[in-house]
Amino acid sequence: MKNIAGLMKQAAQMQKKMEEMQVALESTTHEGVAGAGMVAVTLSGKGELRAVRIDPKLADPNEMELLQDLLVAAHADARRKLEAAASEEMQKVTGGLNLPAGMKLPF
């Protein structure tokens, strides 16, 4: 019975650490860039788009398709950085425990 009680205590501690990590991640921001920095987007720790910065040189109506592509690329870059940060924090919380595939933070 001691082993079960110990496991339950460890599980409760891990859950608390995961909740704390999620709160900490929500307060972070991640910037993604594209076009050598001509377009940048900032995402919250939950993946919400917070800001877009566009170099004024791209405001040419003839370059709208390029601008749209760069926005998508910058968003994807920021999302990858966010997911990498979340994965790194998850590894810290779980102590390197390999979680089943598909088990991710809730966002």
Order of alpha helices (4+ residues) and beta strands (2+ residues): alpha-beta-beta-beta-alpha
